[in-house]
Structures are given as structure tokens and as C-alpha cells.
Amino acid sequence: MSQQNKAETFRQLHADGVLVLPNAWDALSAALVAEAGAAAVATTSAAVSWVAGRGDGQKLTREEMIGRVREIVAAVTVPVTADVEGGYGPTPEDVAATVEAVVGAGAVGVNLEDSHRPGGPLFEIAEQAERLRAARAAAARAGLPQLVINARTDVYLFGIGAPEGRFDDVVARASAYAEAGADSLFVPGLLDLDALGELSRKSPLPINVMTGPGAPRVAELAAAGVRRVSLGPALAQSAYERVRAAATELLTDGTYTSLANGLDFGAVESLFARTAGEAES
């Protein structure tokens, strides 16, 4: 499937129902997510950074992140959307360079944050709108005007502003971001079903939330009007806990119970053989 066709497919996945995206951080996790039945693969910038030995929060360079995106795209045949944090620079030109690189790596979507750094501050609405316009124009220049831009706002995640004003801030950002060319609005940190229902009614963009243990079920989120659900780094955190548990057991008890039910070596190898064969066909 061509990149343009993947982009159209990914765009259509936002048209009806709820799109569920378990996030991947390397080629193998992406292949496993696709094998599990995901219609598309989303990356998680936090776990990509961890693999590189860095913390979350734009600690990687543009080139480092794009290299990992390219590896993930090559590992699967489904559409891939890339978490590119804040675009690796504050200016619209920085964002444009990042989007062009994402398209060059084969991805068909991006997440773009409106925070300068973890914890804030956020870009002013007009500033972020200009950055989103630059992203949309860059995608067209790169030959992929269908690129899906998921505009992330960190108002709730970082507790920006007075609590009573956060909802209206997000609604205002949704309107401005839609006008600037965004395709969906990502609101991590907001999981209240009543608030999500109201936001879904007032936002001109479909709503994406980040879930995990203790969050409402996907069906409940869908009933509230949420159109896209992702996990952020939660899958990676779960995998790394298995590593810690198995290593601790081995070093303290000299046993291997935690390694039971691991993926078969041959099954892992076959994932890449299958992907290579599909890419050649």
C-alpha cells in the first residue's frame, strides 16, 4: 500500500466509531501491536526516549526520533502515526522541518504538543495555531496533504491555569487548532466522562484521550463521544515491569517463574519475516 493510501486509510479510521491505538516504541513492539489486530500503530515519544537512554520531554533530537519512526514504519504494513512531541523547536519553521522528516520516514500522522516543555508553559493559542499551519503546509510540500495532524493540548495534563477555566481554554484551543488545519484534538489528563461528553459536543475536532489502568473502558469513552483512544507509554511500562520482575526473581531466588508464557523465539522471528515478505509483494 502506498503512503498516500495509508494516509487515506488512517484518515478514514477517524470518521466513524472509536479508533484504538496501543502505542509502540520500537520495531518489535510495533509488529506485535499490528499482529494483535490494531488498524494503525501510534508511537510513544516517552518510551522511544527511554530506549535511547533519555528521559521524556523532548530530550531526543529530531534526527534521533525520526530514525526510530522510520524503523517502526518499516516493521509494519499498517499506517503509522508519529509522536513528535513539540516539533523539536519553538518556531513554525522547526515544526515544518519535523513534519517533512516524518513524511520522509513513511508515517502518515503526527502528534504535535502545545507545551514548551513538560509542566508548561504552553504556547499561546495564536502561536500554536501558526505552528499547526506550518505543519499542514509542510505536509503538502512533502507530497502528503492527507497527513493526519493530532493537535495535543496539555492544559489538563499539566494543570495549566485555574481549574474552573481549563475547559473553556481547551474549547478555545480546539476551535483555533481546527481553523489552523488540525484533524483531531488530543487532551491527555482528561478522563471525566461528563466533561468529555461536553467537550465532544463543543469541539469542532474529534477528541483523543490517553488511558490506562483505572480509566473508563473504551466503550464508555466512545459513548461520551471520544473518537480516538491511546495508551501513551503504558504498554512500555508494563513490559519493563516484566523485565524487572524476572530479573529480580533470577537474582534473588535463582528461579524463572516470571519468564513463563514469554513469546516464542520463532514467533518473534516470524514477525519480521512476514513483514519483509509483505513489503516485497
Salt bridges, closest charged atoms under 4 A:
GLU35 OE2 - ARG274 NH1 3.82
GLU64 OE2 - ARG54 NH2 2.69
GLU71 OE1 - ARG68 NE 2.90
GLU100 OE2 - ARG141 NH2 2.97
GLU113 OE2 - ARG152 NH1 3.30
ASP114 OD2 - ARG173 NH1 3.34
GLU130 OE2 - ARG133 NH1 2.62
ASP154 OD1 - ARG152 NE 2.61
ASP169 OD1 - ARG173 NE 3.03
GLU179 OE1 - ARG133 NH2 2.39
ASP183 OD1 - ARG11 NH1 2.90
ASP183 OD2 - ARG136 NH2 2.58
GLU198 OE2 - LYS202 NZ 2.94
GLU241 OE1 - ARG244 NH2 2.84
